[in-house]
Amino acid sequence: MDDKAALSKIPDLKPVRIYLPIKNNNQRYRTQAVYKSASPPRFELRFQPGILPLDYLDIEKNCLVNVDFGGPNISMEASIATVTPLALGMKAEQLVSHAQMREFFRVDAITDVISKSFQPEFFGSQGRSWTIRGKTIDISGNGILAAFSEKPPGDEVVRLELSLPERDAQIIKLLARQVRGQQIDEHQWETAYHFQNISSEDRDKIIGCCLEIQRRLLRLKVDVTN
C-alpha cells in the first residue's frame, strides 16, 4: 500500500497518536491529535490548546503517526511542513509496517504497574527476588508498554500488578512475559509485556477500562472540532 492509499483509509477528524521529535533529546514527546485530511500525501494534525511543545519541537526530524483501527494499525513517518499553536501541517514520507495484527485495540494510559520475579521464593536473573515499579505508557487487552527507571530483568515469566485507571485504582494481578525492551535514555527503559495467564474477568475489566479511555478520545475529537 502506498502513502496515498493509506491516507485515504483514515477517516476525517479521527484521533491519532503522534510521537514528536524534541530538540537535543532522543526521547519523543507522545501525545494525541486529531487527523484532518488535505491533498495526499499532505494532511493536518490538530491539537488542544497548550499541548504542542512549540519551543522544544525539532522540525528538522520526522514524526511517527499511529492510527488505531482496532486491528491492524497504520503507522507512518511524516515530516513537519508548517507549525501553528494548534496545528501541524504534515507530509507523509513512508509507511511503517507491522508484522502482526493486535488482538485488541491499544490506548494511551499512564498508571502504576509493578513487575516482580515469578515467585518470591525463586531467584531472579540477578541472583535474588526482585520488584520494580513503573508507569504504563499504553494498555490493551493482551499486554502493556511500560516505562521503568531501571532495566527489568529479562525473566521469561514475571508477575504484574496493574492499577487500572478510570476504575478507582483497582489492581489486576497476572502473569506476563517480556516481549521486547529498549533503553530510552540514561534513566528510562521501555518494556512491552504480553499477558500470559489472566482470567476472563480481569481481561474484561482491562478492555472495559480501554473503552472508557477511548470514549474520552472521541470527546477530544468533538472538542477540537468545535
C-alpha positions as CSV (number, residue, x, y, z in Angstrom):
1,M,0.0,0.0,0.0
2,D,1.4,3.4,-0.9
3,D,1.1,6.6,1.2
4,K,-1.9,8.0,-0.7
5,A,-3.8,4.7,-0.3
6,A,-3.0,4.6,3.4
7,L,-4.1,8.2,4.0
8,S,-7.4,7.6,2.1
9,K,-8.3,4.9,4.7
10,I,-8.1,7.4,7.6
11,P,-11.5,9.0,8.5
12,D,-11.5,12.8,8.8
13,L,-11.3,14.0,12.4
14,K,-10.1,10.7,13.7
15,P,-8.0,10.8,17.0
16,V,-4.4,9.6,16.3
17,R,-1.3,9.1,18.4
18,I,1.8,11.1,17.5
19,Y,5.5,10.9,18.6
20,L,7.0,14.4,18.3
21,P,10.8,14.9,18.0
22,I,12.3,17.1,20.7
23,K,15.4,19.3,20.3
24,N,18.7,17.8,21.8
25,N,16.8,14.7,23.1
26,N,16.4,11.2,21.7
27,Q,13.2,10.7,23.6
28,R,9.9,11.5,21.7
29,Y,7.0,13.5,23.1
30,R,4.0,11.3,22.9
31,T,0.5,12.9,22.7
32,Q,-2.8,12.8,20.9
33,A,-4.1,14.8,18.0
34,V,-7.0,14.8,15.5
35,Y,-6.4,14.0,11.9
36,K,-7.7,16.4,9.2
37,S,-7.3,15.3,5.5
38,A,-5.8,17.5,2.9
39,S,-4.2,16.8,-0.5
40,P,-2.3,13.5,-0.2
41,P,0.4,13.0,0.9
42,R,-0.2,16.1,2.9
43,F,-2.5,16.2,6.0
44,E,-3.0,18.3,9.1
45,L,-3.0,17.3,12.8
46,R,-5.0,19.5,15.2
47,F,-4.2,19.8,18.9
48,Q,-5.9,21.1,22.0
49,P,-4.5,24.4,23.4
50,G,-1.2,24.1,25.2
51,I,-0.5,20.6,24.0
52,L,2.2,21.3,21.4
53,P,5.7,21.9,22.8
54,L,6.4,24.7,20.4
55,D,9.7,25.9,21.9
56,Y,11.2,22.4,22.0
57,L,9.8,20.9,18.8
58,D,12.6,19.7,16.3
59,I,11.0,20.4,12.9
60,E,14.0,19.0,11.1
61,K,13.2,15.4,12.2
62,N,10.3,13.2,11.2
63,C,7.4,12.3,13.5
64,L,5.8,9.0,13.9
65,V,2.0,9.0,13.5
66,N,0.0,5.9,14.6
67,V,-3.7,5.3,13.7
68,D,-5.5,2.6,15.5
69,F,-8.3,0.8,13.7
70,G,-8.9,-1.8,16.4
71,G,-6.9,-4.3,14.5
72,P,-4.0,-3.6,12.1
73,N,-2.7,-0.1,12.7
74,I,-1.5,2.4,10.1
75,S,1.9,3.9,11.2
76,M,3.9,6.3,9.1
77,E,6.8,8.6,9.3
78,A,5.8,12.2,8.5
79,S,7.7,15.4,8.1
80,I,6.6,18.7,9.6
81,A,5.8,21.3,7.0
82,T,4.1,24.1,9.0
83,V,3.6,24.9,12.7
84,T,0.9,26.9,14.4
85,P,0.0,26.9,18.2
86,L,-3.0,24.5,17.5
87,A,-1.9,22.5,14.4
88,L,0.9,20.9,12.4
89,G,0.9,20.7,8.7
90,M,2.3,17.3,7.8
91,K,3.6,15.3,4.8
92,A,3.6,11.5,4.8
93,E,7.1,10.2,4.0
94,Q,6.9,6.4,4.4
95,L,4.7,3.7,5.9
96,V,6.0,1.7,8.9
97,S,4.9,-1.9,8.5
98,H,3.5,-4.1,11.3
99,A,4.2,-7.8,11.2
100,Q,1.2,-8.8,13.3
101,M,-2.3,-7.6,14.0
102,R,-3.0,-6.7,17.6
103,E,-5.7,-8.8,19.3
104,F,-7.2,-5.8,20.9
105,F,-7.0,-2.0,20.3
106,R,-4.5,-0.2,22.4
107,V,-4.9,3.1,24.2
108,D,-2.6,5.6,25.8
109,A,-2.9,5.3,29.6
110,I,-0.5,6.3,32.4
111,T,-1.0,4.3,35.6
112,D,1.1,2.4,38.2
113,V,2.5,-1.0,37.4
114,I,4.7,-3.3,39.4
115,S,6.8,-6.0,37.8
116,K,8.1,-8.8,40.1
117,S,10.0,-12.0,39.8
118,F,7.8,-15.0,39.1
119,Q,7.7,-16.3,42.7
120,P,9.3,-14.7,45.8
121,E,11.0,-17.9,46.8
122,F,12.6,-18.3,43.4
123,F,15.6,-16.2,42.5
124,G,15.5,-13.9,39.6
125,S,18.2,-13.4,37.0
126,Q,20.3,-11.2,39.3
127,G,20.5,-14.0,42.0
128,R,17.7,-12.6,44.1
129,S,14.0,-12.0,44.0
130,W,13.2,-8.5,42.6
131,T,10.4,-5.9,42.4
132,I,10.4,-2.9,40.0
133,R,7.8,-0.1,40.0
134,G,7.0,1.8,36.8
135,K,4.3,3.6,34.8
136,T,2.3,2.2,31.8
137,I,2.6,4.0,28.5
138,D,-0.3,2.2,26.8
139,I,-2.6,-0.7,27.6
140,S,-4.6,-3.3,25.6
141,G,-6.5,-6.4,26.4
142,N,-3.4,-8.5,25.8
143,G,-0.5,-6.5,27.1
144,I,1.1,-3.2,28.1
145,L,4.0,-1.0,27.3
146,A,5.6,0.4,30.5
147,A,8.4,2.7,31.5
148,F,10.8,1.9,34.3
149,S,13.7,3.9,35.9
150,E,15.9,0.7,35.8
151,K,16.2,-2.2,33.4
152,P,13.8,-5.0,34.3
153,P,15.5,-8.4,34.4
154,G,14.8,-10.5,31.3
155,D,13.0,-13.3,33.1
156,E,10.8,-15.5,30.9
157,V,7.7,-15.1,33.1
158,V,7.0,-12.2,35.5
159,R,4.2,-11.2,37.8
160,L,2.5,-7.9,37.1
161,E,0.3,-5.8,39.4
162,L,-1.6,-3.3,37.2
163,S,-3.5,-0.4,38.7
164,L,-6.4,0.3,36.4
165,P,-7.1,4.0,35.5
166,E,-10.7,5.1,35.4
167,R,-11.5,2.4,38.0
168,D,-10.5,3.8,41.3
169,A,-7.0,2.3,41.0
170,Q,-8.4,-1.3,41.1
171,I,-5.4,-3.7,40.9
172,I,-5.2,-6.6,38.5
173,K,-2.6,-9.3,39.2
174,L,-1.5,-11.6,36.4
175,L,1.5,-13.4,34.8
176,A,3.2,-12.0,31.8
177,R,6.2,-12.4,29.5
178,Q,8.5,-9.8,28.3
179,V,8.2,-9.3,24.5
180,R,10.8,-6.5,24.0
181,G,12.6,-3.8,25.8
182,Q,14.8,-0.9,25.0
183,Q,16.7,1.9,26.8
184,I,15.3,5.3,26.0
185,D,17.8,7.4,28.0
186,E,20.1,7.1,30.9
187,H,17.4,6.6,33.5
188,Q,14.5,5.1,31.5
189,W,13.7,1.7,30.0
190,E,10.6,0.9,28.0
191,T,9.4,-2.7,28.2
192,A,6.5,-4.4,26.5
193,Y,4.7,-7.3,28.3
194,H,2.3,-9.8,26.8
195,F,-0.3,-11.2,29.2
196,Q,0.5,-14.9,29.7
197,N,-2.1,-16.0,32.3
198,I,-5.1,-13.8,33.0
199,S,-8.7,-14.6,33.9
200,S,-11.5,-13.7,31.5
201,E,-13.0,-11.5,34.2
202,D,-9.8,-9.5,34.6
203,R,-9.3,-9.2,30.9
204,D,-12.8,-7.8,30.6
205,K,-12.0,-5.2,33.2
206,I,-8.9,-4.1,31.3
207,I,-10.9,-3.9,28.0
208,G,-13.7,-2.0,29.7
209,C,-11.1,0.5,31.0
210,C,-9.7,0.9,27.5
211,L,-13.2,1.6,26.2
212,E,-13.7,4.3,28.8
213,I,-10.4,5.9,27.7
214,Q,-11.3,5.6,24.0
215,R,-14.6,7.4,24.7
216,R,-12.6,10.3,26.2
217,L,-10.6,10.4,22.9
218,L,-13.9,10.7,21.0
219,R,-14.9,13.6,23.2
220,L,-11.5,15.1,22.3
221,K,-12.5,14.8,18.7
222,V,-15.7,16.8,19.3
223,D,-13.9,19.4,21.4
224,V,-11.2,20.1,18.8
225,T,-13.9,20.2,16.0
226,N,-15.9,22.7,18.0
